[in-house]
Amino acid sequence: MMPDVADDASYVIRSGVGALQRLELLAEICGPATDAFLERNGAERARRFLDVGCGIGAVANRMASAGVPHAVGIDINPEVVAGASDRARRAGSGATFQVAGLDDLGRGDLVDFDVVYVRCVLSHLPDPLPALRSLLAATRPGGLVLVEDVEVGATWSSPAEPALARHLDLYVAAARGIGARPDVGPDLAPGLRSLGATDVTVDVVQPVLRTPQALRIHARTMEAIAGPVLAQGLATTDEFDTLVARLDAWADEPGVVATLPRFVQVGGRRPTG
Ligand SMILES: C[S@@+](CC[C@H](N)C(=O)[O-])C[C@H]1O[C@@H](n2cnc3c(N)ncnc32)[C@H](O)[C@@H]1O
């Protein structure tokens, strides 16, 4: 069933309760690469860990269960935070969640974190620099900012699938149409360096989708971008419905392998001076 066009035409991926199922799947698929990124950077040794734009809260929960005493997730969307809090309560996690956004960082209790982490948030903004500045402001001097974000254009499948190619074109056009940056990944490290971060590291990972359940992330993402795609007149509702149906059917075909977008993983320290 097609989502309501009025959902949200100003944010490329619909957020809120209706999107939580998609965020669950995304967190599961991205989990291993994110865990390796956090482990490489010693995030589990943090006393204070912050996940910005935390979605379902999986990363803050994971840090809490690894023994981080103060693992916090923030998200600008109150429904998302309510979902993350419920999930944490059910799992007996010590992580805490609050409604707050990038603009709140560096003030009140959103300061002095040993590690500030963010995934798949900066690609929704027109410019990563103010966001990176805010992330550094929430970090203690010498603490780490860890950012993972996408290059949507680098997504591929084998064999090639026209419905996936059309979906990706629509995603990129819809995101650019609202001023977002679906290929922000390569700009993250230069951005952090330009703000004086030290010890900047860059890694690249690309999760591979091999099961029907994982491959359906593309159909669910197509549904989730209904608002901006239809509001900008990039596709008709008929084409939209046909694409979602085709992406679901394609996910069940034997032998299909596809990827998520390429992810650039960047780390940098807040200068001590
Ligand atoms: C694509 S989801 C990613 C969720 C999670 N980080 C993950 O990778 O699974 C983007 C999340 O960022 C949140 N968000 C968007 N703008 C934000 C802002 N300015 N400050 C904090 N959160 C924001 C949205 O509400 C949404 O939950």
The ligand as an SDF file (V2000), in Angstrom:
LIG
                    3D

 27 29  0  0  0  0  0  0  0  0999 V2000
   18.0420    7.6850    8.2320 C   0  0  0  0  0  0  0  0  0  0  0  0
   17.7060    7.7690    9.9440 S   0  0  0  0  0  0  0  0  0  0  0  0
   19.1810    7.0340   10.6310 C   0  0  0  0  0  0  0  0  0  0  0  0
   18.9520    6.4830   12.0030 C   0  0  0  0  0  0  0  0  0  0  0  0
   20.1870    5.8270   12.6340 C   0  0  0  0  0  0  0  0  0  0  0  0
   21.2600    6.7790   12.8230 N   0  0  0  0  0  0  0  0  0  0  0  0
   20.6480    4.6460   11.8030 C   0  0  0  0  0  0  0  0  0  0  0  0
   21.6530    4.7840   11.0830 O   0  0  0  0  0  0  0  0  0  0  0  0
   20.0120    3.5830   11.8530 O   0  0  0  0  0  0  0  0  0  0  0  0
   17.9980    9.5000   10.3220 C   0  0  0  0  0  0  0  0  0  0  0  0
   17.5700    9.8660   11.7590 C   0  0  0  0  0  0  0  0  0  0  0  0
   18.0860   11.1790   12.0360 O   0  0  0  0  0  0  0  0  0  0  0  0
   17.0940   11.9270   12.7190 C   0  0  0  0  0  0  0  0  0  0  0  0
   17.4120   13.3500   12.4840 N   0  0  0  0  0  0  0  0  0  0  0  0
   17.2200   14.0770   11.3700 C   0  0  0  0  0  0  0  0  0  0  0  0
   17.6790   15.3370   11.5220 N   0  0  0  0  0  0  0  0  0  0  0  0
   18.2020   15.3900   12.7690 C   0  0  0  0  0  0  0  0  0  0  0  0
   18.8340   16.4150   13.5390 C   0  0  0  0  0  0  0  0  0  0  0  0
   19.0210   17.6430   13.0400 N   0  0  0  0  0  0  0  0  0  0  0  0
   19.2400   16.1430   14.7900 N   0  0  0  0  0  0  0  0  0  0  0  0
   19.0550   14.8850   15.3140 C   0  0  0  0  0  0  0  0  0  0  0  0
   18.4440   13.8880   14.6500 N   0  0  0  0  0  0  0  0  0  0  0  0
   18.0310   14.1240   13.4010 C   0  0  0  0  0  0  0  0  0  0  0  0
   15.7800   11.4450   12.1210 C   0  0  0  0  0  0  0  0  0  0  0  0
   14.6870   11.6960   12.9610 O   0  0  0  0  0  0  0  0  0  0  0  0
   16.0560    9.9380   11.9320 C   0  0  0  0  0  0  0  0  0  0  0  0
   15.6860    9.1880   13.0590 O   0  0  0  0  0  0  0  0  0  0  0  0
  1  2  1  0
  2  3  1  0
  2 10  1  0
  3  4  1  0
  4  5  1  0
  5  6  1  0
  5  7  1  0
  7  8  2  0
  7  9  1  0
 10 11  1  0
 11 12  1  0
 11 26  1  0
 12 13  1  0
 13 14  1  0
 13 24  1  0
 14 15  1  0
 14 23  1  0
 15 16  2  0
 16 17  1  0
 17 18  1  0
 17 23  2  0
 18 19  1  0
 18 20  2  0
 20 21  1  0
 21 22  2  0
 22 23  1  0
 24 25  1  0
 24 26  1  0
 26 27  1  0
M  CHG  2   2   1   9  -1
M  END
$$$$
